[in-house]
Amino acid sequence: MFILGICDDEKENRRILSEYAARVQRETSETFEILTFASAEEVLASSAVLDVLLLDVQMKGMDGISAARAIRARGQDTVIILVTNYAQYAVAGYDVQAFHFLKKPVSYTRLCQVLRRAMEAAYQRHQAGITVKGDDQMIRVLTGSIEYCETARGCILIHTAGREELRCYSSMA
């Protein structure tokens, strides 16, 4: 299941985008949890790992571009879709590896198209993996499931989200 974040300082915009997202969910086979945030600071303070984020660019307090930079600085690969009234911010989206740019007012049709592609991109990121040499076989590990790796006694221990510990004999590189 995916987690979709909607961040906009205007309550009405959050409501509309949430309704559109819920409609996409009803009309497609996509399933995702929808979380809403009234500010960039709320997004950054959240412990949720967002797969896709609809992020308003101009907000009171921290703006969306600064929030996107902070998300990228944390190493998060969230699919970010910038939403704004001002097309000139589209260029700034390249600096934060934005997936797409939506101009307000956002139509349902346009959001549906972009959200479907964003969900596919998030799915592809979750399916990315590496193959490593284990004790007696090659093991495929989804990169999205890796929490951390450590070296121990001449091998690498890969700790995954399922609390599984995989032992492999490769270099850390």
C-alpha positions in Angstrom: 0.0 0.0 0.0 1.2 3.5 -0.9 1.1 6.6 1.3 0.1 9.8 -0.5 0.8 13.1 1.2 -1.1 16.3 0.4 0.5 19.5 1.7 -1.2 22.8 1.2 -1.7 25.7 3.6 -5.2 26.3 2.3 -7.8 24.0 3.8 -10.0 24.1 0.7 -7.2 23.0 -1.6 -6.4 20.1 0.8 -10.0 19.1 0.7 -10.3 19.2 -3.1 -7.0 17.3 -3.6 -8.0 14.7 -1.0 -11.4 14.2 -2.7 -9.7 13.8 -6.1 -7.3 11.3 -4.7 -10.1 9.3 -3.1 -11.9 9.3 -6.4 -8.8 8.0 -8.2 -8.6 5.3 -5.6 -12.3 4.3 -6.2 -12.0 4.4 -10.0 -8.7 2.4 -10.2 -7.1 -0.5 -8.6 -4.7 1.8 -6.7 -4.8 1.6 -2.9 -3.2 4.2 -0.8 -3.5 6.0 2.5 -4.0 9.8 2.2 -2.4 12.0 4.8 -2.9 15.8 4.7 -0.6 18.5 6.0 -1.3 22.2 6.5 2.4 23.2 6.3 5.8 22.1 5.1 6.9 22.0 8.7 4.2 19.4 9.4 5.4 17.2 6.5 9.0 17.4 7.7 7.9 16.6 11.3 5.9 13.6 10.3 7.2 10.1 10.8 5.3 8.8 7.8 7.4 7.6 4.9 5.5 9.2 1.9 5.6 7.4 -1.4 4.0 10.4 -3.3 3.7 14.0 -2.1 1.5 16.7 -3.7 3.3 19.7 -2.4 2.1 23.3 -2.7 5.0 25.7 -3.5 3.8 28.9 -1.9 2.8 28.5 1.7 3.1 30.5 4.9 6.3 29.7 6.7 8.5 27.3 4.8 7.8 27.1 1.1 7.4 23.9 -0.8 10.7 24.1 -2.7 12.6 24.4 0.7 10.6 21.4 2.0 11.4 19.4 -1.1 15.1 20.2 -0.6 14.9 19.0 3.0 13.2 15.8 1.9 16.0 15.2 -0.6 18.7 16.0 1.9 17.3 13.3 4.1 17.8 10.8 1.3 14.1 10.2 0.8 13.0 9.1 -2.7 9.5 10.4 -2.3 7.8 11.1 -5.7 7.2 14.9 -5.4 4.5 16.6 -7.4 4.7 20.4 -7.1 1.4 22.3 -7.1 1.2 26.1 -7.5 -0.5 29.0 -9.1 2.8 30.2 -10.6 4.4 28.4 -13.6 7.8 30.0 -13.0 8.3 27.6 -10.1 8.4 24.7 -12.5 12.1 25.4 -13.2 12.9 25.2 -9.4 11.3 21.7 -9.5 14.3 20.4 -11.4 16.6 21.3 -8.5 14.6 19.0 -6.2 14.0 16.2 -8.7 10.2 16.9 -8.8 8.3 14.3 -10.7 5.8 16.7 -12.1 4.3 20.1 -11.8 0.6 20.9 -11.6 -0.8 24.4 -12.0 -3.7 25.5 -9.8 -6.6 25.1 -10.1 -5.9 21.4 -10.5 -8.5 19.5 -12.6 -9.5 16.0 -11.6 -8.5 14.6 -15.1 -5.0 16.1 -14.9 -4.5 14.9 -11.3 -5.6 11.5 -12.2 -3.1 11.2 -15.1 -0.2 12.5 -13.1 -1.1 10.5 -9.9 -1.3 7.3 -11.8 2.2 7.8 -13.3 3.5 8.9 -9.9 2.2 5.7 -8.3 3.9 3.7 -11.0 7.1 5.5 -10.4 6.8 4.8 -6.7 6.1 1.2 -7.3 9.1 0.9 -9.6 11.3 2.4 -6.8 9.9 -0.2 -4.3 10.7 -3.0 -6.7 14.3 -1.9 -7.4 16.7 -4.4 -5.9 20.2 -5.8 -5.7 21.5 -9.3 -6.0 24.2 -10.4 -3.4 26.1 -13.6 -2.7 24.8 -15.3 0.4 26.2 -18.4 2.2 25.3 -20.8 -0.5 23.2 -18.9 -3.1 22.5 -15.6 -4.7 19.9 -13.5 -2.9 17.7 -10.8 -4.4 17.0 -8.0 -1.9 14.5 -5.2 -2.6 16.3 -1.9 -1.9 13.1 -0.4 -0.5 13.2 -3.1 2.3 16.7 -2.4 3.4 16.9 -0.5 6.7 20.6 -0.5 7.2 23.8 -2.5 6.4 26.8 -3.2 8.6 30.1 -5.1 8.3 30.7 -7.9 10.7 33.4 -10.6 10.7 34.3 -10.4 7.0 30.8 -10.2 5.7 28.0 -7.7 5.3 24.8 -8.0 7.3 21.8 -6.5 5.6 18.9 -5.6 8.0 15.5 -5.5 6.3 12.1 -4.0 7.2 10.9 -7.5 8.1 13.6 -7.6 10.7 15.4 -10.3 8.7 19.2 -10.3 8.8 20.8 -11.4 5.6 24.5 -12.3 5.5 26.3 -11.7 2.3 29.8 -11.9 1.0 30.3 -8.8 -1.2 32.0 -5.5 -0.7 30.1 -2.7 0.8 30.4 -0.8 -2.5 
